[in-house]
Amino acid sequence: MVSILSKQRAASRRLVYFGAVALTVILGTGIVNHSRGLWMSAYLLYAFAMAICAIMVLDYHGFSRYKNASVVITVNAFLYAITMVEGLKAGGYLFIIPTIFALVFMLGNTREYKAEVIGYFVISVLSFAAAILWIPEKSNWQNISDAIYSKMFTTNAIAVVVLCAVFAYIGIYFERQVYERLINEKNKAMHQEQMIREQNGYLREIAFMSSHTVRAPLSNILGLAALMRDVPNDPETHSLVMDGIQHSAKDLDNAIHHMVSKTGNLIKR
C-alpha cells in the first residue's frame, strides 16, 4: 500500500513539473502571438494552458484515473488545432518532438504501463502524421505574412529546443530519484536481514543456555536438596550439600546474568 501511494505521489509530482514547464512555454508563445496580432493562435494557446491547468487540478484532488489519456489526447488535439490555424510553415508541428520525448517520463514506469505507453505513442505519431499530410503550408484561418512566418518558426523552434532540454533534465532527475530510492530500499533490506541473522544468533545462544548452562546447576541444586532431605541427621553430608548448593547457585547466577546480557543485546536491536 505504501509503495502504491509512493508511486502515485511521484507520478503527480512528475505531472506538476512537466505541466509547469509546458504552461510557461505555452503562455509565453501565446503572449508572443498575441503581440503579433495572431488572435486565433493566441486564444488556442490560452485554452491549451487552461486545459493543462484543469488536468493538474483534477489530479491534485485525486481524480487521476483517466489522467494519462487526458494528457495525451489534450496535447495532441491542441497541437493539431494550433498547427492547423497557423499552417505548417509556422513550425507548430515541431512540438510533437518534446511531447513524444517526455511521454514515457510523464506516464511513469514503462514496464508497468507498457501497452498503455505504446498506445499513446501511436496516437501521438498518428496526430503528427495527420498534421504533416493534411494541414496546408500556410494558414487558411489567419492572414500571416512571410516575415511573421519566419519569426514564428524561429520562436517555435527555440521553444521546442528548450522543452526538450528541460524535459530531459526533469526525466533524468526523477529517474535518479527512483534509482536512489531503490538503492536505499535495498540497503535497508540488507541491514534488516543482517539484524535478523544476529537476532537469530542471540536466540539460538539463549536457547542453548536455557537448556544446558542454566539447567545443569539447577539440576545439581535440586539433587543436593533431595540428598539433604534423604540424610537429615548427618552434619558432614549437610556441609558437603551446602557447599555444593552454594557452588551451583553461583553457577546459576552467572548463567542468568549472561542470559540477561544477551537478552539486552537482543532488545536493543
N, C-alpha and C positions, 0 to 999 in steps of 0.2 A: 504493500500500500504506500509506504514512504517513497519507494523507488518510482512508482507511477506518478505521485504528486510532484516529485522532483523533476521528472521528465516534462510534466505539464507546465511547471513554472519555467523551466528552461526554454520550452517552446514559446511561451508567452513573452519571455524576455527577448528571444530572437525576433519575434514579430515586432516588438516595440522598437528595437534597434533598427531593423530594416525599414520599418514604417516611418521612423523619424527621418532617416536619410532620404527615403523616397519622397516624403512630404516636402522636405526642404528643396529638393530638385524640382518637383512638380510645381510648387508655388512660385519658386524663382523663375522657372520657364514661363509660367502663366503671367507673371508680372511683366516680364520682358515682352511677351507677345501683346499684352495689353498696351504697353507703351508704343508698340509698332502699329497699333490700330487694328490688330487681328482679334476682334472681339469674340468670334466663334471659337477660335483656338483657345483663347484665354478662359472663356467660360467653361469649356470642356475640361480644361486642366483644373479649374477650381472645383468642378463637380467630381473629378477624379480624386482630388485631395479629400473632399468631403466623404466620398465612399470609403477611402482608406481609413479615415478617422472613425467612421461608423463601425467598420470591421474591428478596429483596435478597441473601441469602447465596448462592443459586444463581447469580445474575447476577455476583456478585463472583468466584466460582470459574469463570466462563466459560461457564456453562450458560444462555445468553441467547437461544437460538434461538426459544423459544416464550414469551419474557418478556412481550411486549406482550399476547398473547392471555391469558396467565395473569393479568396485572394486571387487564385489563378484566373477565374472567369472574369472578375472585375478588371484585373490588369490587362488581360488580352482584349477585352471588349473596348476599353477606353483607348488602348494603344491603336487598335484598328480604327476607331472613330476619329481620333486625332489625326492619324496619318491620312485618312480619307478627306478631312476638311482642309488639310494643308497640302496634300499631294506628296508623291514620293520624293520630289526634288528637295523638300524641306529636311529630309533625313529622319523623320519621326520613327520610321520602321527600325532604326538602329537601336532603339530602346529594348527591342526583343533580346539583344545580346546580354545585358546585365540581368534581365528577367530570367532567362534560362540559366545563366551563370549562378544566380542566387537561389534558384528554385529548390535545390537539394538542401541548402542550409536553412531556408525558410520553413521547409516541411519537416526537418528533423532527421531522424535516423533512417537512412536509405535501406538498411536491412529489414527494418520493421515495416516500412511503407513502400517496399519495392514496387509492387504492382501499381500503387497509387501514384508514385512519383513518375513512373513510366507513362501513365495515362496523362498526367499533367504536362509532361514534356511533349507528348503527341499533340495535345490541344494547343500548346504554345507554338510548336513548329507549324501546325496547320494554319494558325492565325497569321503567322509570318508569311507563309506561302501565299495565302489568300490576299494579303496586302500587296505583295510583290506582283501577283498575277492580275489583279482586278482593279487596283487603285491607279488612276492615271498619274502621269508625271507631275502635272500641275493641277491645282485645286479648281474644282467646278463650283465651290461654295464661297470662296473668298477671292478678292482681287489682290493678288500678290505679285509684286514686281520681281524681276530677276535679281536686283540688288538685295531685296529683302530675303529672297530665297537663299542667296549666298550667305547672308548673315545668319539665317535660321539654321542652315546646315552646319555652319561653324558652331553655333550655340549648342545645337543638339549633339554634335559630335563631342564637344568638350564635356557636356553633361554625362554622356554615355561613358566616357573615359573615367570621369570622377566616380560615377556609380560603380563601375567595375572595380576600381581600386578600393573604394570604401567597403563594398560588399565582400571583396576578398579578405580585407583586414578583419571585418566582423566575423566572417566564416572561420578564419584561422583562429581568431580569439576564442570563439565558442568551442571549436574542436580541441584547442589546447586545454580549455577548462574541463571538457569531458575526459580528456586523457589524464589530466592531473587528478580528477575525481576518481577515475578507475584505479590509478596507481595508489592513491590514498586508501581506497577501499581494500585493495589487495594487501597493502602493508598492514592495515588494521586486522584483516582476516588472518594474516600470518602471525601477528602479535597475539591475537586471541587463541590461535591454535597452539602457540608456544606456551601461553598461560595455562591452557587446558592440560597440556602434557605435563607441565610442572605440578599442577594440582593433582593430577592422577598419580604422579610420583609420590607426593606427600600422602595421598590417601592410601596408597599401597604400603608405604612405610608405617603409617599409623595402624593399618590393619594388621601388619606383621607384629608390631609392638603389642597390640591388644591381645593377639593370640599366643605370643611367645614371651616377650620381655616382661609384660605385666603378669601374665598367668603363672609364670614359674615361681616368683616369690610369693604370690598369693596362695598357690598350692602348698608351698612349704609352710606358710603360716597356718593354713587350715590343718595340715598334717601334724604340725607340732602341737597345735591346740588340742587335737584329738588324742595325741600321746599324753599330754598333761592330764586330760580327763581320765585316761585309762590307768595312769600311775599317779594317784592323788597324793600318796604319803611318802614319796621318795625325793628328799631335798636335792640330791645330786642330779637326778633326772630333771627336776624342776629348773635347776640352774642351767643345765645344758639347753633345755627347751626355751628358757627365757633369752639366752644368748642367741639361739637360732632364730627366734621370733624377731629380736631386735635387728639382727643382721638382714633378715628377709624384709623387714619393714623399711630399712634404709634402701635396699634394692628396689622395693616397690615405690618408695618416694622418688628416687632418682628416675625411674621409668616414667612415673606420672609427670614429673617436671619436663622430661624430654618430650613426652607426648603433647604437653601444653604448649611448648615452644613450637613444635611442628604445626599444631592447630592454629597458633597465632600467625605463622607464616602463610598458612592456607587462607585465613580470614583476610589478611592484608591484601591478598591478590584478588 
